[in-house]
Amino acid sequence: MKDASDPLALTPERWRRVCAVLDRVSALDPKARLAALEDACRAEGVSVKEIVPFLDAHDRSADLPELVDPAIAARAFHSMQDE
């Protein structure tokens, strides 16, 4: 675990900066966002390498609904309505 004196420690302030970058670039097309990512990281004082894992996870999660069998999703939503 990183301690708060570590410049890469994920403090509340650093997390705010990471989220600010993600807010600016996550909706952009992954192939077109490099320049915007570099600008946002520079503005927030975080490294691109620090943000890339979050963007990768975001991109993978965006595909999740397409990977779920529609029949399974329908049953799940139907059972939620019964609760």
Short mmCIF file of the C-alpha atoms (twelve columns), coordinates in Angstrom:
data_MODEL
# 
_entry.id   MODEL 
# 
loop_
_atom_site.group_PDB 
_atom_site.id 
_atom_site.type_symbol 
_atom_site.label_atom_id 
_atom_site.label_alt_id 
_atom_site.label_comp_id 
_atom_site.label_asym_id 
_atom_site.label_seq_id 
_atom_site.Cartn_x 
_atom_site.Cartn_y 
_atom_site.Cartn_z 
_atom_site.pdbx_PDB_model_num 
ATOM 1  C CA . MET A 1  0.000   0.000   0.000   1 
ATOM 2  C CA . LYS A 2  1.335   3.416   -0.935  1 
ATOM 3  C CA . ASP A 3  1.715   5.987   1.769   1 
ATOM 4  C CA . ALA A 4  0.303   9.514   1.416   1 
ATOM 5  C CA . SER A 5  3.786   11.003  0.907   1 
ATOM 6  C CA . ASP A 6  4.141   8.932   -2.280  1 
ATOM 7  C CA . PRO A 7  3.421   11.254  -5.237  1 
ATOM 8  C CA . LEU A 8  1.451   8.437   -6.916  1 
ATOM 9  C CA . ALA A 9  -0.648  7.566   -3.851  1 
ATOM 10 C CA . LEU A 10 -4.328  7.589   -4.714  1 
ATOM 11 C CA . THR A 11 -5.400  10.277  -2.284  1 
ATOM 12 C CA . PRO A 12 -8.884  11.824  -2.467  1 
ATOM 13 C CA . GLU A 13 -7.403  14.790  -4.351  1 
ATOM 14 C CA . ARG A 14 -5.562  12.565  -6.807  1 
ATOM 15 C CA . TRP A 15 -8.708  10.490  -7.336  1 
ATOM 16 C CA . ARG A 16 -10.598 13.731  -8.097  1 
ATOM 17 C CA . ARG A 17 -7.988  14.509  -10.774 1 
ATOM 18 C CA . VAL A 18 -8.207  11.001  -12.239 1 
ATOM 19 C CA . CYS A 19 -11.997 11.319  -12.407 1 
ATOM 20 C CA . ALA A 20 -11.720 14.733  -14.065 1 
ATOM 21 C CA . VAL A 21 -9.550  13.226  -16.805 1 
ATOM 22 C CA . LEU A 22 -11.879 10.265  -17.221 1 
ATOM 23 C CA . ASP A 23 -14.875 12.588  -17.468 1 
ATOM 24 C CA . ARG A 24 -13.177 14.521  -20.265 1 
ATOM 25 C CA . VAL A 25 -12.040 11.583  -22.384 1 
ATOM 26 C CA . SER A 26 -13.992 8.407   -21.655 1 
ATOM 27 C CA . ALA A 27 -16.831 9.223   -24.072 1 
ATOM 28 C CA . LEU A 28 -14.422 9.873   -26.941 1 
ATOM 29 C CA . ASP A 29 -13.727 7.199   -29.515 1 
ATOM 30 C CA . PRO A 30 -10.788 5.145   -28.174 1 
ATOM 31 C CA . LYS A 31 -8.835  5.605   -31.394 1 
ATOM 32 C CA . ALA A 32 -9.275  9.375   -31.397 1 
ATOM 33 C CA . ARG A 33 -8.767  10.280  -27.753 1 
ATOM 34 C CA . LEU A 34 -4.964  10.205  -27.364 1 
ATOM 35 C CA . ALA A 35 -4.458  13.959  -27.893 1 
ATOM 36 C CA . ALA A 36 -7.367  14.801  -25.580 1 
ATOM 37 C CA . LEU A 37 -6.033  12.337  -23.010 1 
ATOM 38 C CA . GLU A 38 -2.580  13.900  -23.064 1 
ATOM 39 C CA . ASP A 39 -4.070  17.417  -22.701 1 
ATOM 40 C CA . ALA A 40 -6.384  16.373  -19.867 1 
ATOM 41 C CA . CYS A 41 -3.591  14.568  -18.006 1 
ATOM 42 C CA . ARG A 42 -1.296  17.561  -18.345 1 
ATOM 43 C CA . ALA A 43 -4.053  19.889  -17.075 1 
ATOM 44 C CA . GLU A 44 -4.777  17.673  -14.062 1 
ATOM 45 C CA . GLY A 45 -1.181  16.747  -13.271 1 
ATOM 46 C CA . VAL A 46 -1.559  12.998  -13.732 1 
ATOM 47 C CA . SER A 47 0.242   10.647  -16.092 1 
ATOM 48 C CA . VAL A 48 -1.299  8.993   -19.132 1 
ATOM 49 C CA . LYS A 49 0.016   5.641   -17.858 1 
ATOM 50 C CA . GLU A 50 -1.993  6.162   -14.691 1 
ATOM 51 C CA . ILE A 51 -5.244  6.727   -16.607 1 
ATOM 52 C CA . VAL A 52 -4.953  4.048   -19.312 1 
ATOM 53 C CA . PRO A 53 -5.991  1.117   -17.046 1 
ATOM 54 C CA . PHE A 54 -9.174  2.969   -16.103 1 
ATOM 55 C CA . LEU A 55 -9.953  3.678   -19.766 1 
ATOM 56 C CA . ASP A 56 -9.264  0.064   -20.703 1 
ATOM 57 C CA . ALA A 57 -11.702 -1.098  -18.020 1 
ATOM 58 C CA . HIS A 58 -14.267 1.436   -19.239 1 
ATOM 59 C CA . ASP A 59 -13.920 0.196   -22.822 1 
ATOM 60 C CA . ARG A 60 -14.314 -3.432  -21.748 1 
ATOM 61 C CA . SER A 61 -17.369 -2.677  -19.606 1 
ATOM 62 C CA . ALA A 62 -19.046 -0.811  -22.485 1 
ATOM 63 C CA . ASP A 63 -19.127 -4.108  -24.394 1 
ATOM 64 C CA . LEU A 64 -20.704 -6.042  -21.537 1 
ATOM 65 C CA . PRO A 65 -24.360 -5.561  -22.547 1 
ATOM 66 C CA . GLU A 66 -23.542 -6.906  -26.006 1 
ATOM 67 C CA . LEU A 67 -22.008 -10.035 -24.478 1 
ATOM 68 C CA . VAL A 68 -25.023 -10.969 -22.336 1 
ATOM 69 C CA . ASP A 69 -27.613 -13.289 -23.853 1 
ATOM 70 C CA . PRO A 70 -30.810 -11.183 -24.268 1 
ATOM 71 C CA . ALA A 71 -32.954 -13.989 -22.806 1 
ATOM 72 C CA . ILE A 72 -30.875 -14.004 -19.625 1 
ATOM 73 C CA . ALA A 73 -31.055 -10.219 -19.342 1 
ATOM 74 C CA . ALA A 74 -34.833 -10.285 -19.849 1 
ATOM 75 C CA . ARG A 75 -35.277 -12.889 -17.086 1 
ATOM 76 C CA . ALA A 76 -33.046 -10.893 -14.746 1 
ATOM 77 C CA . PHE A 77 -34.956 -7.667  -15.326 1 
ATOM 78 C CA . HIS A 78 -38.279 -9.461  -15.011 1 
ATOM 79 C CA . SER A 79 -37.269 -10.988 -11.677 1 
ATOM 80 C CA . MET A 80 -36.192 -7.543  -10.435 1 
ATOM 81 C CA . GLN A 81 -39.671 -6.183  -11.189 1 
ATOM 82 C CA . ASP A 82 -41.188 -8.900  -9.019  1 
ATOM 83 C CA . GLU A 83 -39.254 -7.748  -5.960  1 
# 
